[in-house]
């Protein structure tokens, strides 16, 4: 049990509102003093699984009124949470990490705002951000796509929609589904740089990097345990076409088209500047 003397007092005042509180994804030391203060002061804490949240609260000596809030009861529970948040402080937590990131809560926040509730972020741990920070893949642009569909056909379609996105792609995945997920990512995206993070912030934290082919092979017969973060680098830049390929395409086009039309067609097909291709087409036609 932690020494509660270092924590804000339980009777500290907190304005009414809905507080979106991030909790540790593994290492309990990652919880912030502000998060502890909010959880101590909240009149009610909405959580995915009361057993999971109770363990966290017990660790820090916090007694609170817990209310299950998940996909199956959200519609029934939401009005009461909003009413309470108008009268006093209500906290929303997920089992781990930042609420609403692949967790319930979006409709609660939207409806609370519509009802005039003050919605406050209490930021902290997030598995996807933790993974991006240590994977060594580009982070200037990234797209978080949550969990891919479980069925192979739907998963392949979802991956195809993401293939041209010029950013690092981030997914959550479970251990038993990891091999199939990586194989489908390889098939749908090509062999890009990638990384798989597991046990993030915990004692046996692991970030495995390589390319999709390597990673798919690594876990083909031995799926890891737990939930994982899968990261895939952005599309690799296309190799510039060789001069011989440009000339070959132009000669074919010039057999039936004018210099101008042949240059336009080849420039568009090879993603090249039209002026460059036009000059080369002239040289071939008059060579």
C-alpha positions in Angstrom: 0.0 0.0 0.0 1.3 3.4 -0.9 1.7 6.1 1.8 -1.3 8.3 1.4 0.4 11.2 3.0 2.0 12.1 -0.3 -1.4 12.3 -2.0 -4.0 15.1 -2.0 -6.4 14.9 0.9 -9.6 13.0 0.2 -11.7 16.1 1.1 -10.1 18.4 -1.4 -12.7 20.2 -3.4 -13.2 19.5 -7.1 -15.7 21.4 -9.4 -18.6 19.4 -10.9 -17.9 17.8 -14.2 -16.9 14.7 -16.1 -13.2 13.9 -15.6 -11.6 11.7 -18.2 -8.8 10.1 -16.2 -5.9 8.1 -17.7 -4.6 5.2 -15.6 -1.4 3.1 -15.9 -1.1 0.5 -18.7 1.2 -1.6 -16.6 3.5 0.3 -14.3 1.5 1.7 -11.4 4.2 4.4 -10.9 2.9 6.1 -14.1 -0.3 7.4 -12.4 -0.1 11.1 -11.9 -0.7 13.0 -8.6 -3.5 14.8 -10.4 -5.2 11.6 -11.4 -5.1 10.3 -7.8 -6.6 13.6 -6.6 -9.5 13.3 -9.0 -10.1 9.7 -8.2 -10.1 10.5 -4.5 -12.5 13.4 -4.9 -14.9 11.9 -7.5 -18.4 11.2 -6.2 -18.6 8.4 -8.7 -16.1 6.5 -10.9 -17.4 5.0 -14.1 -15.2 2.1 -15.3 -15.1 -0.8 -17.7 -14.6 -3.6 -15.1 -15.1 -2.8 -11.5 -12.7 -5.6 -10.4 -9.9 -4.1 -12.4 -10.4 -0.6 -11.2 -11.0 -1.7 -7.6 -7.5 -3.3 -7.6 -6.0 0.0 -8.7 -7.9 2.0 -6.2 -7.1 -0.4 -3.4 -3.4 -0.1 -4.2 -3.6 3.6 -3.5 -6.0 3.4 -0.6 -8.8 5.1 -2.4 -12.4 4.3 -1.6 -14.9 5.2 -4.2 -18.4 4.4 -5.6 -17.8 2.4 -8.8 -20.2 2.2 -11.6 -19.7 -0.3 -14.5 -19.8 1.5 -17.9 -19.3 -0.6 -21.0 -20.8 -1.3 -24.4 -23.5 -3.5 -23.0 -25.0 -1.1 -20.4 -23.8 2.3 -21.6 -27.2 3.5 -22.9 -28.9 2.8 -19.6 -26.2 4.1 -17.4 -25.3 7.3 -19.3 -28.2 9.6 -18.1 -27.4 8.9 -14.5 -23.7 9.6 -14.9 -24.5 12.9 -16.7 -26.9 14.0 -14.0 -24.3 13.2 -11.3 -21.6 15.1 -13.3 -23.8 18.2 -13.4 -24.0 18.1 -9.6 -20.5 17.0 -8.7 -17.2 15.5 -10.0 -17.6 12.2 -11.9 -14.6 10.3 -13.2 -14.4 8.0 -16.2 -11.5 5.4 -16.4 -10.7 2.5 -18.6 -9.1 -0.8 -17.6 -5.8 0.7 -18.6 -4.6 3.8 -20.4 -6.5 6.8 -21.7 -10.3 6.4 -21.9 -12.0 6.5 -25.3 -8.8 5.2 -27.1 -10.4 1.8 -28.2 -12.5 2.0 -25.0 -16.1 3.0 -24.3 -16.8 6.6 -23.6 -17.3 8.6 -26.8 -21.1 8.9 -26.5 -20.8 9.7 -22.8 -18.5 12.6 -23.6 -20.6 13.8 -26.5 -23.9 13.6 -24.5 -22.3 15.2 -21.4 -21.1 18.2 -23.5 -24.5 18.5 -25.0 -26.0 18.6 -21.5 -23.7 21.4 -20.4 -21.3 19.2 -18.4 -17.8 20.5 -18.0 -15.6 17.7 -19.5 -12.0 17.7 -18.2 -9.0 15.7 -19.5 -6.7 14.3 -16.9 -4.0 13.0 -19.3 -1.6 10.2 -18.8 -0.5 6.8 -20.1 -1.6 5.5 -23.6 -0.3 2.3 -25.1 -0.2 3.6 -28.6 1.7 6.8 -27.7 4.1 4.8 -25.5 4.8 2.4 -28.4 5.3 5.2 -31.0 7.8 6.9 -28.7 10.2 3.9 -28.6 9.7 2.1 -31.9 12.0 4.2 -34.1 9.3 4.7 -36.8 8.2 8.1 -38.2 5.9 9.9 -35.7 5.4 13.2 -37.5 2.2 11.7 -38.9 0.5 8.6 -37.7 -3.0 7.0 -37.9 -4.4 5.0 -35.0 -6.8 2.4 -36.4 -7.6 0.5 -33.2 -8.4 -3.2 -33.5 -8.6 -4.6 -37.1 -11.6 -6.9 -37.7 -11.3 -10.5 -36.5 -12.6 -12.1 -39.8 -9.9 -12.4 -42.5 -12.0 -10.9 -45.3 -13.1 -7.9 -43.3 -9.5 -7.4 -42.1 -8.1 -7.5 -45.6 -10.6 -4.9 -46.7 -9.8 -2.6 -43.8 -6.0 -2.9 -44.5 -6.6 -2.1 -48.2 -8.3 1.2 -47.2 -5.2 2.1 -45.2 -2.6 1.2 -47.8 -2.1 4.6 -49.3 -2.2 6.6 -46.0 1.1 8.5 -45.9 1.7 7.9 -42.2 2.8 5.3 -39.7 -0.1 3.0 -38.9 -0.9 1.9 -35.4 -3.1 -1.0 -34.3 -4.0 -2.8 -31.1 -4.0 -6.6 -31.3 -4.3 -9.7 -29.1 -1.6 -12.3 -28.9 -3.6 -15.2 -30.5 -4.5 -13.0 -33.5 -1.0 -11.4 -34.0 0.3 -13.9 -36.6 -2.7 -13.6 -38.9 -2.8 -9.8 -38.5 0.9 -9.5 -39.5 0.5 -11.9 -42.5 -2.5 -9.8 -43.7 -0.6 -6.6 -43.2 2.3 -7.9 -45.2 -0.1 -9.1 -48.0 -2.0 -5.8 -48.1 0.7 -3.2 -47.5 3.9 -4.9 -48.8 7.0 -5.5 -46.8 7.3 -2.3 -44.8 9.3 -1.5 -41.6 7.3 -2.4 -38.6 7.3 -3.0 -34.8 5.4 -4.9 -32.2 5.3 -3.7 -28.6 4.2 -6.0 -25.7 4.2 -5.7 -21.9 4.7 -1.9 -22.3 5.9 -0.2 -19.1 6.1 -3.6 -17.4 9.1 -5.6 -16.2 9.4 -7.6 -19.3 8.6 -4.8 -21.8 9.6 -5.7 -25.3 9.6 -3.8 -28.6 10.5 -6.0 -31.5 11.4 -4.1 -34.7 12.1 -5.3 -38.3 9.9 -5.6 -41.3 6.5 -7.2 -41.7 8.0 -10.4 -43.2 10.4 -10.9 -40.3 7.7 -10.2 -37.7 5.1 -12.4 -39.4 7.6 -15.3 -39.4 8.7 -14.7 -35.8 5.3 -15.3 -34.4 3.8 -17.7 -37.0 3.9 -20.7 -34.6 4.3 -19.1 -31.2 1.8 -16.3 -30.5 2.7 -14.1 -27.6 0.4 -13.5 -24.6 -1.4 -10.3 -23.8 -2.5 -7.3 -25.8 -0.1 -5.7 -28.2 0.6 -2.6 -30.2 1.5 -3.1 -33.9 3.1 -0.3 -35.8 3.7 -0.2 -39.6 5.8 2.4 -41.3 4.4 4.7 -44.0 4.4 3.6 -47.7 7.9 3.3 -49.1 8.7 5.9 -51.8 8.4 4.5 -55.3 11.7 3.9 -57.1 12.2 6.5 -59.9 11.8 4.9 -63.3 14.9 4.2 -65.3 15.6 6.2 -68.4 15.3 3.1 -70.5 11.8 2.4 -69.1 10.8 6.0 -70.0 12.1 5.7 -73.5 10.4 2.3 -74.0 7.0 3.7 -72.8 7.4 6.8 -75.1 8.2 4.7 -78.2 5.1 2.6 -77.6 3.0 5.7 -77.1 4.5 7.6 -80.1 3.5 4.7 -82.4 -0.1 5.9 -82.2 -0.1 9.3 -80.5 1.3 12.8 -81.1 4.3 13.9 -79.2 2.1 16.0 -76.9 -0.4 13.2 -76.2 2.3 10.6 -75.8 4.2 12.8 -73.3 1.1 13.4 -71.3 0.2 9.7 -71.1 3.6 8.6 -70.1 4.1 11.4 -67.6 0.8 10.5 -65.9 1.5 6.7 -65.9 5.0 7.2 -64.4 4.3 10.2 -62.2 6.9 12.3 -63.9 7.0 16.0 -64.8 5.3 16.5 -68.1 7.9 18.9 -69.4 10.7 16.4 -68.8 8.9 13.7 -70.6 7.9 16.0 -73.5 11.5 17.0 -74.1 12.5 13.3 -74.2 9.6 12.5 -76.5 10.7 15.3 -78.9 14.3 13.9 -78.9 13.0 10.4 -79.7 10.6 11.6 -82.5 13.3 13.7 -84.2 16.2 11.5 -83.3 
